[in-house]
Amino acid sequence: MSTRSLRVCLDARIPDGTHGGVQQVILGLAHGLSSLPSGPEEYLFLVTPGQWDWLRPHLVGPCRPLEAKGRAPTAWRRALGVFRRSGGAPESDGTVERAGADVVHLTLQDGFRTSLPTIYMPYDLQHVHLPGFFSAAELAARQAVYPDLCRRAASVVAISRWGKEDLVRTYGLEPGKVQAIHLAPAVDAYPPLTAAEVEAARRRLGLPATFAFYPAQAWPHKNHRALLEALAMLRRDDRLQVPLVLTGKENRFFPELRARIAELGLGDQVSSMGFLPPGDLRAVYEASRLVVFPSMFEGFGMPVLEAFRLGVPVAASSSTSLPEVAGGAARLFDPRDPRDVAEAVKEAWSDPALREELSRRGRSRAATFTWSRTASAFRSLYRKVAGRPLDDRDRAALADAA
């Protein structure tokens, strides 16, 4: 059995601002792994040359960069062609093997093949449940790549208990092969802000005096349309105007969203900040009166926890993993019913006592989710997959991971 340090490689080959929640997970993992007590582990974050400044401040201690020699993962709309040409996910370019990695953590949905033991983290199976939200090429690619990487992996990570059940049921995986590990709020890795800094950011960004906040790219499953319809109902039927601030890269679906805002007459009520760096994103959270999260499908739902951590009350969807993550600390609603969304927003927006109660519950709930806990579970899983001995703390970390 090897006695040298355990070398783990985590795939982080994404440009800044393009992969939303995945980027936040990678930041959080770097933050958590670097904060663990020193042990016989090294963490190499596989990055694309010139595209990893967003990660640089978080690679300290046992975490360091490993620049890839090959190309970044293929976009989903081209992934099926790569899959068919190679007979599966693309082959490793040899970077991780030359670096002497013992375990590869595939943190992106479109990973690569290697002879090294891998941990695959597919986040969710949205394409199985909501296939209409994908092009034919994207759907075919996911249908090919996900089960292939699950089959090849030594272990598959689900980021919620709900997600584990879905993976086991959909792909027929052995339950013991799928490890559920809860994430933690990405804002924990951001520098804290003073009240004066939050107010300065409010003025610089042109934020409304009071507003609801939805941090998500305009992917169809994020369900911005139901939220917009709810706001229009409140404005028309209740004479209640709730300003809404959106953040996230303005992707290919954003023009449709902008058009819908105009159709509903919400142009003076809804503003988009686009992709924001961590400090500004934290400032928007802290300046908001309410976070609304109407997503129809989530493997976890990190923005809910981020709001909880910062004491911001949350109204959120009751679908998929979100009730598990919220744990009774959010005002839940049916994301497919704009009237139910409207009622939830109205209650949380208009009732100070409810907001105070939601804030209190949220802070308490968030206290149970830490990057130390998440990183400890991943470290134990890395040891397990590499065939290293596990002690009682390792076994406890895996048993308590979700």
Secondary structure, 3 states (H helix, E strand, C coil): CCCCCEEEEEECCCCCCCCHHHHHHHHHHHHHHHHCCCCCEEEEEEECCCCCCCCHHHCCCCEEEEECCCCCCCCHHHHHHHHHHHCCCCECCCHHHHCCCCEEEECCCCCCECCCCEEECCCCCHHHHCHHHCCHHHHHHHHHHHHHHHHHCCEEEECCHHHHHHHHHHHCCCHHHEEECCCCCHHHHCCCCCHHHHHHHHHHHCCCCCCEEEECCCCHHHCHHHHHHHHHHHHHHCCCCCCEEEECCCCCCHHHHHHHHHHCCCCCCEEECCCCCHHHHHHHHHHCCEEEECCCCCCCCHHHHHHHHCCCCEEEECCCCHHHHHCCCCEEECCCCHHHHHHHHHHHHHCHHHHHHHHHHHHHHHCCCCHHHHHHHHHHHHHHHCCCCCCHHHHHHHHCCC
